[in-house]
C-alpha cells in the first residue's frame, strides 16, 4: 500500500493555497474566484503604490489565504448570528444592519473579537504549516486590524499593522463593491473607508487605477490569475492533509473525518489491487471530498432531525462545489473530480449527478463506501456513532438494496477486520502532550465544552481547564481551533 504515514502526500503549496482560497470563498458566500481576483488587484495596488517587491509577494499570499480561517470560526458565527455564510456575505457587502440579526445580545465588537482571534490564529498557523514567509504569517495574524485602530482582535493601528493587511483589505473591498454595486459606488464606499480601514494614499492609488484594472481583470483567465499570483514561496511542496484538516474545522464533530475517509479508501484500494497512481488519487480525493461543505451553513449540518427540502437541496450541491474546486486547483483536478462522486450510489439514488453503476469507476465506488463506513461509525448531531457490527450490518443492507458495490464492501470489511487488534501508537510516543492532555484535546476538538469533556473523561472541569491551558502553552496556541489544527498536523490526534 502507498506509504502516506512517513511524509504524507505532497502537493505544490500553490495548489494547496488555491484549494484553501476556494473553501474560504465558499465560506464567505463569495464567487469562487473572489480570492483570485482580490490577489490580482492587491498585486497591482502594491506595484502602483511603489511598495517593495517582497511586499508584493506577501500581498499575493495573504489575499489567497485571508479567508482560510473561516472554517475555524464557522461554529462561533453560527452561534452568534445563525447563518454563518449569509451573515459573512452581508458583512463583506457592507449591507446596512448586517449585525442586527445576531441572536446573542451585547456589543458587536465584543462578540466579534473572539471570532476574529480564532480566524487570525488559524490562518497564521496555516501559513506556518505551509512554510510561507514570516511576513505572510504575521499579516494573516493581523488581517482584521485597521489603520484607525478600530480593527480586531488587538485594535492596533497605523504602522503597527503590516502594510499588506491594508493592501489586501482595499483590494477585497474594490473587488466586492465593484462587482455588487458598480464602480462609481465602489469608489464612494472606499472613500468613506479611506483613513479608517486603510491609509488614504492607498485608497487614492486604487481610485486612480480602478477603471483600467477592472477592464483588464474581467478579460483575465484562470491561467492569467495563476501566473500573476504564484510566488517563489508557493513553488515548494507541502502535505495535502492540511486541506482536509481545514475543511473539517467547520464542524467540530467532523474533526479527523476527512483523514479517516482517505485512509479507509486507501486501504480498500490497496486490497483490491489498484496501482499506486490510483491509490494516490483516491487518498487525495478522500482528503478533499468535503470541500463543498463550506457552502452550507452550520445550522443545516447541526439539525438533529430530517432536513427540509430547501436545506437538502443545498446539501446535494456539496459534491458539485467539490467538482468545481478541481477546475482551479492544478494537480488536484483529477482528485477533485473523483471526490465529487463520494455520494453517488449504484442505483442512481445518490447526488449530485444521480449517476448509476454504469458511470461509477471502481475508485468512485470505493470512495462512496469509505465515506459511508466512516460516517456510520462517527457521532453526528442526529445520532450516536454506530458500533462496528451495526455499521457493517448497515453497509450490507446498502449492498442488498443495490446502493453500494458488494465487492467493495467485502474488501472494506475485510480490511476493517484486519485492523482490529493492531497495536496502536501510544498517545505519548513522539508526542509533547501527555496521554490525558491528548484525551482532553481530542474531546474539546470535537466541540465538547470543559464540563462535557469532564463528564466524558470522568474528571473535574477544573482539571480539564488545567489540561487545556497546558495544551495551549505547549502548542503555542490560544484557541481551540488552532490547537486542533496544529495537533492534527503534528499527528497528535
N, C-alpha and C positions, 0 to 999 in steps of 0.2 A: 504494500500500500504506500502511496505517496507520503513522504515524511513531512508533516506540517508542524511537528512539535518543536523541532530544534530552532528553525528560523522563521516558520510561518510561510505563507505565500506572499511573495514580494510584488509590489506594483510600483510604477513610477509615481513619485509624490504628486505630480501634476494630475494624474488620473484620480488619485485619492481625493485631492483637493476639489476637483471638478465634481466628483460624486457627492462630497460633503456640501458643496455650493448648491447642488440640485436639491438635496434634502433640506437645506436651510431655506431656499426659496419656497418650497412647498410648505414648510412650517410657518412662513410669514405670509402665506396667501398670495404670493407673487408669481408672475410668469416665470417659467423655468430657465429663462435666460437673463433674469434680473441681475444676478450677481456678476455674470459675464459682462453685461452692458455697464454696470457700475464700475467694474475694474477698468474697462476700456476708457470711460470718462475720467476716472481718477488718474490714470496714467497721463492723460492729456492735460489735466489741471496741473499736475506736478511738473510736467515739462514746460507748460506755458508760464508757470509761476517762477521758473528758473531754479527749482529745487534740485538738490544733488541727485545724481543717478541712482545712488543707493536708496534714497527715499522713494524714488520711482518704483524700484523693485519691491520695497516694503508695501507701498500702497496697492500694488497688484495682488500681493499675497493676502493682505488684510481685507481687501474688497471681496475676495473669493471666500474668505473664511469668517467674515464678520457675523454671519448668522449660524455658524457651526455650533454655537452653544444653545440654539433654540430648542433642541430636543431635551436638553438637560433641565430647563425650567418650564417645560410644557405643562407638567403636573401642577406647578405653582400658579401659572397663568390660569389654568382651568379652575383651580380652587378659588382664585380671586375674581376672575372675570366670567367664568362659564365656558365660552367658546374660545379656546386658545388661538385658533387660526384666525377667526373673524376679527377678534379684538386687535391682533397684531396688524392685520390688513388696515383696519380703521386708523390705528396709530400711525402707521407709515404714511398713509394718505392725508394725515392731519385733519381727519373728519371732526367737525365740531362735536364736543361732548362724548368723544370716544370712550372716556374713562367713567362716564356717569352710570354705565350699566353694571359696574362692578358689584359683586354680591357682598363683599365684605366692606363694612364701614371704615372710615378713617382717612387720614391724609394720603393722597395719591403717591407722593414721594416715599413715604414710609412703607407703603405697600409694594412699590416698585423696587426699592433698594435691594432687598434680598433676592429678588428675581434677577436684577442686574448683576449682583455679585456672583450668583451661580453661573449665569451666562458667560461673564467675563473670565471667571476662573477656568471654566471648561474649555472655552475657545483658546485661551492661552495655553492650556495643557495640551490641546490638540496640536498646536503649532510646535510645542516642545517635542511631543512624541514623533511628529513628522520630521524633526531635525531642521526646522526652519530657523531663521536668524533670531537672535535675541531681540532685535528691534521689532520684528513682526510679532513675537510673543508679547512684548511689552505693550505694543499698540492694541492688541486684542484684549489684553487685560484691562485696558482703559477705554474701550471702544465707545462707551456711552458718556464719557466726560465731554464737557463743552467749554468754549472759550470764556464764557462769563462765570464759570464755576457752579452753574446750576445743574450740572450733569450728575451721573451716578456711576459707580456706587460711592466714590470717595469725595466727590464735589471739589476736585482740584480744578485749577483754571490756568489759562494762558500758557506760558512757557512750561509749566509743569506737565502739560498734556503733550504727548508726542504728536508732531505735525501730521503724520499720516492719518491720525484719527480724524482731524478736521477735513483733510482732503477727501477721505472716503465718505464721511458724513455728507459733505457737499455734493459729491458725485452721486450718492444714493438719492438725495433729495431731488437733484436735477433729473435723474432717470425716472423716478416715480412721478414727480409733479408734471413733467413734460408729457409723459405717457397718459396720465389720468386727466389733466386739466388743460393741456396745451402749453406751448412755450411761453406765451406772454404771462399767463397766470403763474406759471412755474417761476419765472424770474421775479414776479411780485412776492411770492412766498419766500423765495431765497433772500430777497432784500429785507424782508421782515426778520429773518433769522441772522442776517449779517451783523457781526459784532456781538452776537449772543451765542449761537450754536457753533459758529466758525468765524475766524477773523475776516474783517472787511476786505482785505486785499485779495484773499482767495475768492470771495464772492464776486468781486469785480472782474477777476480773471475769467470766471465762469460766465458772467453776463456778457463779456465782450466776444466770447467764442462759442456760446451755446448754440446759435443757429447753425454755424458751419459744422460743429460736432454732431448735432442732431441729424443732419443730412447724411454725413459720412457714416455714422453709426448705423443708420437704417439700411444702408447699402452693404454693410459688412456681413460676411457669412460666419458660420461657426468656426471654420478653419481660420478666418481672419482674426477672430477673437482669440483663438488658441495661440496663434503666432504673436499676437500683441501682448498676451498676458503671461506666458511662461517665463519663469526666471531661472537663473542658474540653481537656486536653492530647490526648485521643483523638478530638477532633472535627475535627482537621485532616486533610490528605491526606498520604500517603507512597507511595513506589514499591512496586508489588506484587512486584517482583523479589526483595525481601528474603525473602519466604516461600520462594521457590524455593531461594535460597542456603542458608537454614537447613535445609530438607529435605535437601539434598544433602550437608550436613556429616556426616550419619550414616555414610556410606560414602565414605571419601576418594577412591576410584576413581570416584565419581559426581560429583565437582566439576564444576560447569558444565553438567551433563546437562540439568536441567530448563529452564534458559535456552535451551540449544541446541534442545530439543524445541519450545519456544514459538516461537522464531524460524523454525524449519523449517516448523511448521504455519502460521504467519502468512504466510510467503512462498507456500506452496502454496495457501492460502485465497485470497490476492490473485490468483494466476494463474488460479484457477478462477472469478474474477469475483464472489466473495461481497462483500457490502457491509461498511462499516466496523464496524457493530454486530456482525456475525458475526466479523469479524477480531479485534475487541477481546475477544470472548468466547473464541474459540479460543486466543488468546495467553494469556489468564489461565488457561485450562484446561491449557495446556502447562506453565505455571509451577507449578501446584499438583497435577498429576496424580500425584505421588509422595507425597502426604500420608500415605497409609496404610502406606507402608514403615516408618514409625516403630514400628508394632505388631509387627514381625517382628525377632527377634534377629539381630544381625550375623553370628553363626555360620552362619545359614541362607544369607544372601546371599554369604558368603565361601567356601562349599563349592566345591571345584574339580571336582566331579563331579555326576552326576544327584542330584536331591533324593529322599529317601524320601517315602512317601505323606503322612505326617503333616506334614512340613515344607512339602510342596507345597500342602496344604490351607491353611496359614497364608498362603502367598504369594497364593493365589487370592482371599483376603479383602482384599488390599491395596486394590483399587478399591472394594470395599464400604465400607471405612473412609473413603475419599476422598468417596464419596457422602454418608456420614453427616456429614462435616465441613460440607457445604453447608447442613445443617439449622440450624447455629448460627453462620454466618459472614456474615450480612447480604447485602451486594452481591456476594459470591462464590457465592451459592447456584446460579445458573444455570451458572457456570463449573465448579463442583464436580460438578454433575450430568453435564455433558459430559465432564469429566475422568475420571469413573468408567467411561467407555466405552473408555478407552485400550487395553485389552487384549481387547476383543471382536473377533470375526472374522466375515467374511461368511458362512461356512459353519456358524456356531454353535459352533465349537470353542473360542472364547475364554472369558474369565471376567471378572466373577464370575457374570453373568446367563446366559451361554450364548446371548446374543442373536444372531440371524442378520441377513442383509441387509435383511429387511423392517422390522426395528426400529432400524436404524442410519441416522442422519441423515448428510448429506454431511459435516458438521463432525466427526462421530464417526469416519467413515471416514478423513478427513484426519488426525485426531489419531492414530489407530491406526497408519497408515502412517508418520507422522513419528516416533513413538516407536520403531518397528521400525528405520527408517533410521538414526537417531542411535545407537541401541543397537548395531547391527551394526558401526558404524564407531568404536566405543569399546572400550577394553580392559576385559576382565572377568576375575575370578579364574579362570574356567574356559576362557578363550580369549583370544587376542590380538585386537586390533582388525582388522577386515577391510579390505583395500584397497577403494577406491571401486568398482572393476569387480566384485569378488567380492560386495560388498554389493548392488549393482544386480542382479546375477545372482540373488541370494537373494530379493530383492523380486519379481523376475519369476517365480520359482518359486512364491512365495506367491500371486501373481495366478493363475497357471496351476492352482494347487491350489484356487482358489476362496476363499482366506482373506482376501485384500486386494483392494480395488477397482482394476481396471485403469486407469480414467480418473484416479483419484487418484494412482496410482503413476506414470503417464505425466507428470502435471503436476509431481510431486515430482522426477522425474528431469530433466525439462526445466529446472526451477528450479535444481537442483543443477549441471547443466551450464553454466547461465548464470553461476553464481557462480565457476566456475573461471577463474582469471586476473584476477579483480577485484583492484584494488590493495588491499592490506591496510594497515591503520593501523600505523604504526611503533610498536614497543614503548616508545619513549621519547617519542612525541608526547603532549603534555599529561600526562606521567607523571612522578612524582617518583622512580620507580625506573629504574635503568639497564636496558639490554637483558639483560645477564647476570643481574642481580638478578631480573628478571621471569621469566627461564627457570628459575632456581633455585626461586623461589616457586611457579611452576607445577608443578614436579616434586614438591616436598615437599607441596604442597596436595593432590596425588593419592596421598599415602601413602608416597612414597619416603623412605627414610632418607637421611642425609647421604652414606653410602657408595654407595647406589643412585643418588642424584642425580649424584654424582661420575662414576660409570660412564656414566650416560646422557649427560652433558654433556662427557665426556672432560676433566675437570678433577680436581684433587685434593680429598679430603674436607676438608682444612683450608681450601681456597679456598671450598668450599661453606659451611663453617661461618662464614667471614668474611662471605660474602654474606647468609647467614641473619641474622646479628647486625645487619648494616646494614639489612636489610629491616625487622626488628623495630623498630629505632631510628627509621627513617623513618615507619613506620606506627603507632608508639607502641603496640606490642603486645608480649606476652611469650610467646604461644603460637601454634602453627602454625594452629590452627583460627580464632583471632581474626584473624590476619593474612590468612588465606584469605577470611574473611567481609568484612573491611574492603576488601581489594583487589578483590573481586568487586563490592562496592557502588560502588567508585570506577571500575569499568570497566578495571581493570588486568590482569585475567586473561582 
